[in-house]
Amino acid sequence: MTQPARSAPCDWPLNMAYCKGWDTTDQAVREAATDLATEVLWALSGRRYGLCPSTVRPCRRGTYDAWLRREPWLTLPYGSLAVAWCGCVGFDTCDCVPKAAEVSLVGPVHDVTEVVVDGEVVPAEAYVVQDRRWLVRVDGEGWPWTQDLTVGDDQPGAWAVTYRRGVPVPPGGRIAAGQYACEVAKALTNDSTCRLPRRVQSVVRQGVQATFADPSQLVKDGMTGLPEVDQWLRIVNPHRLPRDSVVWSPDLDRGRRRTS
């Protein structure tokens, strides 16, 4: 399913426990440092972390066409036999449900916050999420066939799903973002203790030569110059991919899994 374009992370919590003086830094500087740090790490880690809140007005797909599928075909001595279980290859390979009871959401779906149908909130136990994509009704009811898009989400004739889409930021990513934001804040205030690499590559003073990392080369390598941050980036994105790769095959059937 096509993923909506994202130009920035939706939600990236920072762990600032290891940044001295962060609480006393000007609020505007903290906000700017947070925005820059989270956007940079989101891009360098492959643009896959962060939970995006979303409210959609879905359209249910199809009807009971799953029952019309005939697979696989078994060849017998005197003819052929079509074997199908709710359109599935086997009893344990998927959760067969009528198409009237499921709807596809743009994923990956982390969790569903609320479902409203005709102005009434649907109980959370009435549905589940499978494969981080399918919103499946499990209380014997079905989702509405159509809806009136000219009325509000909570009005009769409409139905809406509010959910969080994406992958939560792991603990290491929160620490890395906190460390990077801490140093960015120092750079913005010209703090001499800032550890971010500068343009100067080599300095000779009193017979001692010091060589620094080239910031432009760090950018090409997908690194920041901070060892603890770059270590995390190497783990989560070792091949420096700009975004997640997706492989899909029509022959692959691994069944449905409940994900929330």
C-alpha positions as CSV (number, residue, x, y, z in Angstrom):
1,M,0.0,0.0,0.0
2,T,1.4,3.4,-0.9
3,Q,2.8,5.3,2.0
4,P,2.0,9.0,2.5
5,A,4.9,11.3,1.9
6,R,6.5,12.6,5.2
7,S,8.9,15.5,5.3
8,A,9.6,15.4,9.1
9,P,9.2,13.0,12.0
10,C,5.8,13.1,13.7
11,D,6.8,12.2,17.3
12,W,10.3,11.6,18.5
13,P,10.7,11.7,22.3
14,L,14.1,12.9,23.6
15,N,15.9,11.5,26.6
16,M,17.7,14.5,28.1
17,A,18.9,12.9,31.3
18,Y,22.5,13.1,30.2
19,C,22.5,16.8,29.1
20,K,23.7,19.1,31.8
21,G,22.1,22.5,31.8
22,W,19.3,21.6,29.4
23,D,16.6,22.8,31.7
24,T,18.2,26.2,32.1
25,T,18.6,26.7,28.4
26,D,16.3,29.3,26.7
27,Q,13.1,27.7,25.6
28,A,13.4,29.0,22.0
29,V,16.9,27.4,21.8
30,R,15.6,24.1,23.1
31,E,12.8,24.0,20.6
32,A,15.1,24.8,17.7
33,A,17.7,22.2,18.9
34,T,15.0,19.6,19.3
35,D,13.5,20.2,15.8
36,L,16.9,20.0,14.1
37,A,18.1,17.0,16.1
38,T,15.0,14.9,15.5
39,E,14.7,15.8,11.8
40,V,18.4,14.9,11.2
41,L,18.3,11.6,13.1
42,W,14.9,10.7,11.5
43,A,16.4,11.2,8.0
44,L,19.7,9.4,8.8
45,S,18.0,6.4,10.4
46,G,15.9,5.7,7.3
47,R,12.8,7.9,7.9
48,R,10.9,5.1,9.6
49,Y,10.7,6.1,13.3
50,G,8.0,8.2,14.9
51,L,4.3,7.8,15.4
52,C,2.0,10.0,13.3
53,P,-1.6,10.6,14.6
54,S,-4.1,10.3,11.8
55,T,-7.9,10.4,11.4
56,V,-9.3,8.9,8.2
57,R,-12.8,8.4,6.7
58,P,-12.3,4.9,5.1
59,C,-14.2,3.1,2.4
60,R,-14.8,-0.6,3.0
61,R,-13.4,-2.9,0.3
62,G,-15.5,-5.4,-1.7
63,T,-18.0,-7.9,-0.4
64,Y,-17.8,-11.6,0.1
65,D,-15.7,-12.3,-2.9
66,A,-13.3,-14.4,-0.8
67,W,-15.8,-17.2,-1.0
68,L,-15.6,-17.2,-4.8
69,R,-11.9,-18.1,-4.9
70,R,-11.0,-21.7,-5.8
71,E,-7.5,-22.7,-4.8
72,P,-5.6,-24.9,-4.9
73,W,-6.9,-27.4,-7.6
74,L,-6.3,-31.1,-6.8
75,T,-6.0,-33.4,-9.8
76,L,-7.9,-36.7,-9.2
77,P,-8.1,-39.8,-11.4
78,Y,-11.6,-38.9,-12.7
79,G,-11.5,-35.1,-12.7
80,S,-10.5,-32.1,-10.5
81,L,-11.5,-30.9,-7.1
82,A,-11.4,-27.3,-6.1
83,V,-10.5,-26.8,-2.4
84,A,-11.0,-23.4,-0.7
85,W,-11.6,-22.3,2.9
86,C,-12.8,-18.8,2.9
87,G,-10.4,-18.0,0.0
88,C,-7.4,-19.2,2.1
89,V,-4.9,-21.9,1.1
90,G,-5.1,-23.7,4.5
91,F,-6.9,-23.5,7.8
92,D,-3.9,-22.2,9.7
93,T,-2.4,-19.8,7.1
94,C,-4.7,-16.9,7.6
95,D,-7.7,-15.6,9.5
96,C,-10.6,-15.8,7.2
97,V,-13.2,-13.1,7.7
98,P,-15.9,-11.7,5.4
99,K,-14.7,-8.7,3.5
100,A,-17.6,-6.8,5.0
101,A,-15.9,-7.0,8.4
102,E,-12.5,-5.5,7.4
103,V,-11.1,-2.3,6.1
104,S,-7.6,-1.4,5.0
105,L,-5.7,1.5,6.7
106,V,-2.5,3.1,5.6
107,G,0.1,1.5,7.8
108,P,2.0,0.4,9.7
109,V,-0.8,0.8,12.2
110,H,0.7,1.1,15.7
111,D,-2.7,1.3,17.5
112,V,-6.2,2.5,17.0
113,T,-7.3,5.3,19.3
114,E,-11.0,5.5,18.4
115,V,-13.5,4.4,15.9
116,V,-16.7,6.5,15.6
117,V,-19.7,5.2,13.5
118,D,-22.8,7.4,13.2
119,G,-21.7,9.5,16.0
120,E,-21.2,6.6,18.4
121,V,-17.9,5.3,19.7
122,V,-17.3,1.6,18.8
123,P,-16.0,-0.4,21.8
124,A,-12.4,-1.3,21.5
125,E,-13.1,-5.0,22.1
126,A,-15.3,-5.0,18.9
127,Y,-12.3,-4.8,16.5
128,V,-8.6,-5.8,16.2
129,V,-5.7,-4.8,13.9
130,Q,-4.1,-7.5,11.8
131,D,-0.8,-7.3,9.9
132,R,-0.5,-3.6,11.0
133,R,-2.9,-2.7,8.2
134,W,-6.3,-4.4,8.5
135,L,-9.0,-3.1,10.9
136,V,-11.1,-6.2,11.4
137,R,-14.5,-6.3,13.2
138,V,-14.7,-9.3,15.5
139,D,-18.1,-8.7,17.2
140,G,-20.2,-10.1,14.4
141,E,-21.0,-6.7,12.9
142,G,-19.6,-5.1,9.8
143,W,-18.3,-1.7,8.8
144,P,-20.7,0.7,7.0
145,W,-21.0,0.3,3.2
146,T,-20.9,4.1,2.5
147,Q,-20.6,7.3,4.4
148,D,-21.6,11.0,3.9
149,L,-18.4,12.9,3.4
150,T,-20.3,16.2,3.6
151,V,-20.9,15.9,7.3
152,G,-18.6,15.9,10.3
153,D,-16.7,12.8,11.6
154,D,-19.1,12.4,14.6
155,Q,-22.3,13.0,12.7
156,P,-24.9,10.4,11.6
157,G,-24.1,8.9,8.2
158,A,-20.3,9.2,8.8
159,W,-17.6,7.0,10.3
160,A,-14.0,7.7,11.1
161,V,-10.9,5.9,12.5
162,T,-8.3,7.7,14.6
163,Y,-5.0,5.8,14.9
164,R,-1.3,6.2,15.2
165,R,0.8,5.1,12.2
166,G,4.5,4.3,12.2
167,V,7.2,2.7,14.3
168,P,7.9,3.9,17.9
169,V,11.3,5.4,18.5
170,P,13.5,2.8,20.3
171,P,15.2,3.8,23.6
172,G,18.6,4.1,21.9
173,G,17.1,6.6,19.4
174,R,15.7,8.7,22.3
175,I,19.1,8.9,23.9
176,A,20.9,9.6,20.6
177,A,18.4,12.4,19.8
178,G,18.9,13.8,23.3
179,Q,22.6,13.9,23.0
180,Y,22.5,15.4,19.5
181,A,20.0,18.1,20.6
182,C,22.2,18.9,23.6
183,E,25.2,19.7,21.3
184,V,23.1,21.5,18.8
185,A,21.8,23.8,21.6
186,K,25.5,24.5,22.6
187,A,26.3,25.3,19.0
188,L,23.4,27.7,18.7
189,T,24.6,29.6,21.8
190,N,28.3,29.5,20.9
191,D,29.1,27.3,23.9
192,S,32.8,26.4,23.7
193,T,32.1,22.9,25.1
194,C,30.1,22.0,22.0
195,R,31.4,18.6,20.6
196,L,30.0,19.0,17.1
197,P,32.7,19.0,14.4
198,R,33.6,22.4,12.9
199,R,34.9,23.3,9.4
200,V,38.5,23.4,10.6
201,Q,40.2,20.1,9.6
202,S,43.7,20.6,11.0
203,V,45.2,22.8,13.6
204,V,48.9,23.1,14.6
205,R,49.6,24.8,18.0
206,Q,52.9,24.7,19.9
207,G,54.1,21.8,17.8
208,V,51.0,19.7,18.4
209,Q,48.8,18.9,15.4
210,A,45.1,18.1,15.7
211,T,43.0,16.8,12.9
212,F,39.2,17.1,12.9
213,A,36.5,15.3,11.0
214,D,35.2,17.0,7.9
215,P,31.5,17.8,8.4
216,S,30.8,17.5,4.7
217,Q,32.2,14.0,4.6
218,L,30.2,13.1,7.7
219,V,27.1,14.1,6.0
220,K,28.0,11.9,3.0
221,D,28.6,9.0,5.3
222,G,25.3,9.5,7.1
223,M,27.0,10.4,10.4
224,T,26.9,13.3,12.9
225,G,30.4,13.3,14.4
226,L,29.1,12.3,17.9
227,P,30.4,8.7,18.7
228,E,27.4,7.7,20.8
229,V,24.9,9.0,18.1
230,D,26.8,7.5,15.2
231,Q,27.0,4.1,16.9
232,W,23.2,4.0,17.1
233,L,22.9,5.1,13.5
234,R,25.3,2.3,12.4
235,I,23.1,-0.3,14.2
236,V,19.7,0.8,12.9
237,N,20.8,1.8,9.4
238,P,24.1,0.1,8.6
239,H,23.7,0.5,4.8
240,R,22.7,4.2,5.0
241,L,19.4,3.7,3.3
242,P,17.3,6.8,2.8
243,R,14.1,4.9,3.7
244,D,12.8,1.4,4.3
245,S,12.9,-1.1,1.5
246,V,9.7,-3.0,0.7
247,V,9.5,-6.4,-1.0
248,W,6.1,-7.8,-2.0
249,S,5.2,-11.0,-3.8
250,P,1.7,-12.2,-4.9
251,D,2.9,-15.7,-4.2
252,L,3.8,-15.0,-0.6
253,D,1.1,-16.0,1.9
254,R,2.3,-16.0,5.5
255,G,-1.2,-15.5,7.0
256,R,-2.6,-12.8,9.2
257,R,-1.2,-11.7,12.5
258,R,-3.0,-9.6,15.1
259,T,-0.8,-6.6,15.9
260,S,-3.0,-4.5,18.1
